[in-house]
Amino acid sequence: MKQVFLILLTTILLASCEKNISFNLNQSSAVLVVDAQIESGRVPTVILTRSLSYFSTLSSQALAASFVHGATVVMANGVQSNRFKEYPIPLGGGITIYYYGLDTTNVANLFTGAFNTHYQLDINVDGNNYSATTSIPKLTKYPDSLWFRKAPFNPDTSARILMTRTTDPPGLGNYIRYFTKKNSENFLPGLNSVYDDAVIDGTTYEFQVEPGVDRNNSVSADKNYFRTGDTVSLKVCNIDKATYTFWNTWEFAEQANGNPFSQPNKVIGNISNGALGAFYGYAAWYKTIIAR
């Protein structure tokens, strides 16, 4: 009887200690978001937007309204410097997106991405200055061979997986990001698209390349495979450490979104002055193969 009394007393005391906790989540101020890239053999592009509140209702109109106009954007490669122009891309339905690209009237200072080259990006928006640097490394790591295999444990006899054999150059720091393209679709990054060489440094290894993912749509099991007759293009990009860190932390955060048991994570960009996003360079290698 005494034990029952102690249990009841403990329960009452614990209940009396309960306290309702409410959080007053203030609306945060919008910050600049930078998506800037330069790829070997291609012209650079810069997209500037304002961040949206966590509680915002996402819509095509809200996203279209987030683009930043009238910014001063300058990119330099150590020899040439070009002040970018803002260009519109009408999507139809009254929606237009915008990007900043090379001013083609400044012919003397036009340039494309080059291997083993560093780049400086400077942005001025409403009197605030932002800057970042990136590099396109040497193209030293890419597949030695590609081939298809029948998808194991799949009753669909047309399902195929893409395999690669790659030799990692000796010495740590060979980072890559990959994309795939199927038939007339766009190039899409893999669900886990970036890799370092901490474990496979200096070795030759085989690796299954999973199809790229459109993160705007749900991924079905059917999308995990290629099919016989598909024309598949693989894009492998050698990247520097800052680019690897940005995409690695971004993908971890994206996959952990909504999971209450996930480890807290911060996306680490390389833009100064508190802006979000990154300026990244790609040393790109392309190969096309038909699934058999």
C-alpha positions in Angstrom: 0.0 0.0 0.0 2.9 2.3 0.8 4.4 1.7 -2.6 1.1 2.5 -4.3 1.0 5.8 -2.4 4.5 6.7 -3.4 3.8 6.0 -7.1 0.6 8.2 -6.9 2.5 11.0 -5.2 5.3 10.9 -7.8 2.7 11.0 -10.6 1.0 14.1 -9.1 4.3 15.9 -8.6 5.4 15.3 -12.1 2.1 16.4 -13.5 2.3 19.6 -11.5 5.7 20.3 -13.1 4.3 20.3 -16.6 4.4 23.6 -18.5 3.1 24.6 -21.8 5.9 26.0 -24.0 5.0 28.1 -27.0 7.4 29.4 -29.6 7.1 32.8 -31.2 8.7 32.2 -34.6 9.3 35.6 -36.1 9.4 36.1 -39.9 13.1 36.3 -41.0 14.3 38.9 -43.4 14.9 37.8 -46.9 18.5 37.3 -47.9 20.3 37.1 -51.2 20.5 33.6 -52.8 23.2 33.0 -55.4 23.4 30.1 -57.9 26.5 30.8 -60.0 28.3 28.3 -62.1 31.0 28.0 -64.8 31.7 24.8 -66.7 34.6 24.0 -68.9 33.9 25.0 -72.5 30.7 26.8 -71.6 29.7 30.4 -70.7 29.0 31.2 -67.0 25.6 31.9 -65.6 24.4 33.6 -62.3 20.9 33.4 -60.9 20.0 35.8 -58.1 16.9 35.4 -55.9 15.6 36.4 -52.5 15.0 33.7 -49.9 11.4 32.9 -49.0 10.0 32.6 -45.6 9.6 29.0 -44.2 5.9 29.8 -43.8 5.5 31.2 -47.3 3.0 29.6 -49.7 5.1 28.3 -52.6 3.7 29.2 -56.0 5.0 29.9 -59.5 4.1 33.6 -58.9 6.0 33.7 -55.6 9.1 32.1 -57.2 9.0 34.4 -60.2 8.8 37.4 -57.9 11.8 36.3 -55.9 14.3 37.1 -58.8 16.7 40.0 -58.1 16.8 42.7 -60.8 19.3 45.5 -61.5 22.2 43.9 -59.7 25.8 44.6 -60.7 27.5 41.3 -61.4 31.1 41.0 -62.5 33.1 37.8 -63.1 36.8 37.6 -63.8 39.2 34.8 -64.8 42.5 36.5 -63.9 42.9 37.9 -67.4 39.5 39.1 -68.5 36.6 40.7 -66.6 33.1 41.0 -67.8 30.1 42.9 -66.3 27.1 40.6 -66.8 23.8 41.6 -68.3 20.4 40.4 -67.1 18.5 38.2 -69.5 14.8 37.1 -69.3 13.5 33.6 -70.2 9.7 33.6 -70.7 8.2 30.3 -69.7 4.7 31.0 -70.7 1.6 31.6 -68.6 2.9 35.0 -67.7 5.9 33.5 -65.9 9.4 34.8 -66.6 12.7 33.7 -65.0 15.9 35.7 -65.1 19.6 35.1 -65.1 22.8 37.2 -65.4 25.3 36.2 -68.2 28.1 37.6 -70.2 27.6 40.9 -71.9 28.0 39.8 -75.5 28.6 43.4 -76.7 31.8 43.4 -74.7 33.5 41.1 -77.3 37.1 41.6 -76.0 36.2 40.2 -72.6 34.1 37.2 -73.5 35.3 33.9 -72.0 34.2 30.3 -71.3 35.2 28.0 -68.6 38.8 26.6 -68.8 40.5 23.8 -67.0 42.9 24.6 -64.1 41.6 28.2 -63.8 40.3 30.3 -60.9 37.4 32.7 -61.1 36.3 35.7 -59.0 32.6 36.7 -58.7 31.6 40.1 -57.4 27.9 41.2 -56.9 26.4 44.4 -55.7 22.7 44.5 -54.8 21.1 47.5 -53.2 24.5 48.8 -52.0 25.5 45.5 -50.5 28.6 43.7 -51.8 29.0 40.0 -52.1 31.9 38.0 -53.4 33.1 34.4 -54.0 35.8 32.4 -55.7 35.8 29.0 -57.4 38.0 27.0 -59.7 37.6 24.6 -62.5 40.2 21.9 -61.7 42.1 19.7 -64.1 40.1 16.9 -65.6 41.9 14.0 -64.0 39.1 11.6 -62.9 36.5 10.1 -65.2 35.3 6.5 -66.1 37.6 4.2 -68.0 34.6 2.3 -69.3 30.8 2.1 -69.2 28.4 -0.8 -69.6 24.9 -1.9 -68.7 23.8 -4.9 -66.7 20.4 -6.5 -66.2 18.8 -5.1 -63.1 19.1 -7.8 -60.4 15.9 -9.0 -58.6 13.7 -7.1 -61.1 11.0 -9.1 -63.0 11.1 -6.5 -65.8 13.6 -8.0 -68.2 14.1 -4.6 -69.9 15.4 -2.9 -66.7 19.1 -2.0 -66.8 21.7 -0.5 -64.4 24.6 1.5 -65.6 28.1 0.5 -64.4 31.4 2.3 -64.6 35.0 1.3 -64.0 37.1 4.2 -62.8 40.7 4.7 -61.7 41.2 7.3 -59.0 44.4 9.4 -59.3 46.8 9.0 -56.4 46.5 11.7 -53.8 43.5 12.8 -51.8 41.2 15.6 -53.0 39.7 14.2 -56.2 36.1 15.3 -55.8 33.4 14.6 -58.4 29.7 15.4 -59.1 27.8 13.4 -61.7 24.6 13.8 -63.8 22.7 11.5 -66.1 20.5 12.3 -69.1 18.0 9.8 -70.5 16.9 10.3 -74.2 15.6 13.9 -74.6 15.3 14.7 -70.9 17.6 17.2 -69.2 20.8 16.3 -67.3 19.8 15.5 -63.7 22.1 15.0 -60.7 22.0 11.8 -58.7 20.2 11.6 -55.4 23.7 11.4 -53.9 25.6 13.2 -56.7 28.9 14.1 -55.0 31.8 11.9 -53.9 35.3 12.3 -52.5 38.1 9.7 -52.7 38.8 9.2 -49.0 38.2 5.5 -49.3 39.1 4.7 -52.9 42.2 6.9 -53.3 44.5 5.6 -56.0 42.4 2.5 -56.7 40.5 1.1 -59.6 36.9 0.4 -58.7 33.5 -0.5 -60.2 30.5 1.7 -59.4 26.8 1.6 -60.2 25.6 5.0 -61.5 22.0 5.6 -60.4 19.8 7.7 -62.7 19.6 11.4 -62.0 16.6 12.6 -60.0 14.2 15.4 -60.7 13.7 16.8 -57.2 10.6 18.7 -58.2 8.8 15.3 -58.7 8.4 12.3 -56.5 10.8 9.5 -57.3 9.2 6.1 -58.1 10.9 2.8 -58.0 10.5 2.7 -61.8 12.9 5.7 -62.0 15.7 3.8 -60.4 16.5 2.0 -63.6 17.2 2.6 -67.3 15.5 0.6 -70.0 16.8 -1.2 -73.1 16.9 1.2 -76.0 17.4 4.2 -73.8 20.1 6.7 -75.0 21.9 7.5 -71.7 24.4 10.3 -71.3 26.7 10.5 -68.3 28.3 13.8 -67.2 31.1 13.5 -64.7 32.5 16.8 -63.2 35.7 17.2 -61.4 35.1 19.8 -58.7 37.1 21.6 -56.0 36.6 21.1 -52.2 34.3 24.1 -51.7 31.9 22.9 -54.4 31.9 19.4 -53.0 31.2 20.7 -49.5 28.3 22.9 -50.7 26.5 20.1 -52.6 27.3 17.4 -50.0 25.7 19.5 -47.2 22.9 20.6 -49.5 21.9 17.0 -50.4 22.2 15.9 -46.8 19.8 18.7 -45.7 17.4 18.0 -48.6 17.2 14.3 -47.8 16.8 15.0 -44.1 14.0 17.5 -44.6 11.0 16.6 -42.4 12.8 13.8 -40.6 12.6 14.6 -36.8 15.4 12.1 -36.1 17.9 13.4 -38.6 21.1 15.1 -37.5 21.1 18.9 -37.6 22.9 20.2 -40.6 23.9 23.5 -42.2 24.4 24.0 -45.9 27.8 25.5 -46.3 28.1 27.9 -49.3 31.0 30.1 -50.3 29.3 33.5 -50.8 30.4 36.3 -48.5 28.4 38.8 -46.4 25.7 36.3 -45.3 24.3 35.4 -48.7 23.1 31.8 -49.3 24.1 29.6 -52.2 27.4 29.0 -54.0 29.6 29.8 -56.9 30.9 26.5 -58.3 33.0 25.3 -61.2 32.8 22.1 -63.2 35.5 20.3 -65.2 33.1 18.3 -67.3 33.4 15.0 -69.1 30.6 13.6 -71.3 29.9 10.1 -72.6 26.7 8.7 -74.3 25.8 5.0 -74.5 22.7 3.1 -75.5 21.3 0.6 -73.0 21.4 -3.0 -74.3 
